[in-house]
Amino acid sequence: MIKASLFNKEELQRLFKADSYKETVISELFFTPRFVYKIKKPVNLGFLDFGDKKERFRITKYEFEVNKKFAPSIYLGLVPIRKYDGKPSLGSQGEILEYAVKMVRLPQSGQLSSLLAKSKVNEDLVRKIANTIARAHAKFPFERKNAKYGRPATTLKNLKQTHSLLRKDALGRFLTPAELNFCQNKSLLYFKKLVPEFKKRAREKRIQKIHGDLHSENIFVKNEIPYLTDAILPINEWAYGDCAYDLGALAMDFDAYQNPQLSKKLVEYYSLKRKDREINKVIGFYKMRWAGVRLWVNSLAAKKDDEKAAKKATRYKKILLEYLDKM
């Protein structure tokens, strides 16, 4: 179930002196000329529940701390929002009802998805992005207790969850029953072939904390410098995994925007930087996984009459079926 914020949107726009507003499934974002303020909504989607204030506080704090690692100059701090005299306040009086993550506002024209759509991405930028991702990954050391999140059992669980979400939100409008069954059967066969590789990568300490949502809409370029934003929420099966999972998200987007050569270069530059020569053995699986995830995300958004999301869902369905046809 999706609810609005505890505060009135117009009140918050005035509070932040925002000139624009954006709503996602789980967040509200308020844009000023220099900053962005992001607030978690009290939603319950089944696999996550932000109805409890303490849980929203925990999630918001985590979001800031993790993203500070990925983009330290962009994520500035947590801003308490209080209720005082019946209205939201940024002052020191009143009960704290929400926290907002405060970020530097990056130019929308520099969003990587926009640059891809306009064919403004070249190999030099791809190299910079690959190196930025590699440096960010290096900040999170291997922890033996989290190695399980890259092992076959967790990978299979995540794959089946994607199938379940597609059945729930994409079946009918974006996928026929036959197409969904094809996706399930073909991807499960592909998974079984790669089980030895998944086990090997777990042994070789390729499993760690990752960004978890590293698609082109979460990467921005300003003054030729790429910034990684909006890392995944602390659901361990998503926040930890194979580094190839992050690369798969972005490599898939390059393919979806008809840039297969840049997709290959991204993986090549990353593998050189991280000395991960065997990443190509599993990258195809993670690209396929991400095509399914992005199809689901945009199918869900399209339920709210979001035509842009509907077009994206169609794009990701196309690349998903193309991947599976080749397997």
Residue pairs with C-beta under 8 A, 6 or more apart in sequence:
1 43
1 44
1 45
2 25
2 41
2 43
2 45
3 41
3 42
3 43
4 41
5 12
5 28
5 39
5 41
5 42
5 98
6 42
6 97
6 98
7 81
7 88
7 97
7 98
9 21
9 28
11 87
11 88
12 18
12 28
12 30
12 39
12 81
12 88
13 21
13 30
15 81
15 88
15 89
15 90
16 30
16 32
16 37
17 32
18 30
18 31
18 32
18 37
19 31
19 32
19 33
20 30
20 31
21 28
21 29
21 30
21 31
22 28
22 29
22 31
23 29
25 43
25 45
25 300
25 301
26 40
26 41
26 43
26 45
26 48
26 50
26 233
27 38
27 39
27 40
27 41
28 38
28 39
28 41
29 36
29 37
29 38
29 39
30 36
30 37
30 38
30 39
30 100
31 105
32 105
33 105
34 104
34 105
35 76
35 102
35 103
35 104
35 105
36 102
36 103
36 104
36 105
37 79
37 100
37 101
37 102
37 103
38 63
38 100
38 101
38 103
39 60
39 81
39 98
39 99
39 100
40 50
40 56
40 59
40 60
40 98
41 50
42 50
42 51
42 56
43 49
43 50
43 51
44 50
44 51
47 161
47 235
48 233
48 235
49 55
50 56
50 59
53 97
53 98
56 98
56 99
57 99
59 233
59 234
60 78
60 98
60 99
60 100
60 101
61 78
61 99
62 233
62 234
63 101
63 231
63 233
64 75
64 77
64 78
64 101
66 209
66 231
66 234
66 239
67 74
67 75
67 101
67 229
67 230
67 231
68 75
69 136
69 139
69 140
70 136
70 211
70 228
70 229
70 231
71 227
71 228
71 229
73 104
73 227
74 103
74 104
74 106
74 227
74 229
75 101
75 102
75 103
76 102
76 103
76 104
77 102
78 99
78 100
78 101
78 102
79 90
79 99
79 100
79 101
79 102
80 90
80 96
80 98
80 99
81 88
81 89
81 90
81 96
81 97
81 98
81 99
81 100
82 88
82 89
82 90
82 91
82 92
82 93
82 94
82 95
82 96
82 97
83 89
83 94
83 95
83 97
84 91
84 93
84 94
85 94
88 97
103 229
106 220
106 222
106 227
106 229
107 220
107 222
108 114
110 220
110 221
110 222
111 216
111 217
111 219
111 220
112 121
112 129
112 216
112 217
112 219
112 220
112 221
112 226
112 253
113 215
113 216
113 217
113 253
113 257
115 121
115 125
115 221
116 216
116 253
116 254
116 257
116 259
117 257
121 254
121 259
121 262
123 262
123 265
125 221
125 224
125 226
126 254
126 262
126 265
126 266
126 269
127 265
127 269
128 224
128 225
128 226
129 219
129 226
129 250
129 266
130 265
130 266
130 267
130 268
130 269
130 270
130 273
131 269
131 270
131 273
132 226
132 227
132 228
133 211
133 214
133 228
133 246
133 247
133 250
133 270
134 270
134 273
134 274
135 273
136 211
136 228
137 208
137 210
137 243
137 246
137 274
138 274
140 208
140 209
140 210
141 208
142 205
142 207
142 208
143 208
146 207
146 208
146 209
146 236
146 240
147 202
147 205
147 207
148 154
149 207
149 236
149 237
149 240
149 241
150 198
150 201
150 202
150 206
150 207
150 240
150 241
150 242
151 198
151 199
151 202
151 207
152 191
152 195
152 198
152 199
154 237
154 241
155 191
155 198
156 191
157 237
158 237
158 238
158 289
159 187
159 188
159 191
159 289
162 289
162 292
162 293
162 296
163 180
163 183
163 184
163 187
163 292
165 296
165 300
166 175
166 180
166 183
166 292
166 295
166 296
166 299
167 180
169 296
169 299
169 300
169 303
170 180
170 295
170 296
170 299
170 313
170 317
171 177
171 180
173 299
173 302
173 310
174 295
174 299
174 302
174 313
174 314
174 317
175 183
175 295
175 317
179 317
179 321
182 321
182 324
183 292
183 320
183 321
183 324
186 324
186 327
187 288
187 289
187 292
187 324
187 327
189 327
190 284
190 285
190 288
190 324
190 327
191 285
194 281
194 282
194 285
197 278
197 281
197 282
198 242
198 282
200 278
201 207
201 242
201 244
201 278
201 282
204 278
206 242
206 243
206 244
206 276
207 240
207 241
207 242
208 240
208 243
209 239
209 240
210 232
210 239
210 240
210 241
210 242
210 243
210 245
210 246
211 218
211 228
211 231
211 232
211 246
212 231
212 232
212 238
212 239
212 241
212 245
212 246
213 230
213 231
213 232
213 238
213 249
214 228
214 246
214 247
214 249
214 250
215 249
215 250
215 252
215 253
215 290
215 294
216 250
216 253
216 254
216 257
218 228
218 229
218 230
219 226
219 227
219 228
219 229
219 250
220 226
220 227
220 229
221 227
231 239
232 238
232 239
233 239
242 282
242 286
243 274
243 276
243 279
244 276
244 279
244 282
244 283
244 286
245 286
245 289
245 290
247 266
247 267
247 270
247 279
247 283
247 286
248 283
248 285
248 286
248 287
248 289
248 290
249 286
249 290
249 293
250 266
251 263
251 266
251 267
251 283
251 287
252 263
252 286
252 287
252 288
252 290
252 291
252 294
252 319
253 290
253 294
254 260
254 262
254 263
254 266
255 263
255 287
255 319
256 291
256 294
256 315
256 316
256 318
256 319
263 287
267 279
267 280
267 283
270 276
270 279
271 277
271 279
271 280
284 323
284 327
287 323
288 320
288 323
288 324
288 327
291 316
291 319
291 320
291 323
292 316
292 320
294 312
294 316
295 313
295 316
295 317
295 320
298 309
298 310
298 312
298 313
298 316
299 309
299 313
301 309
302 309
302 310
302 313
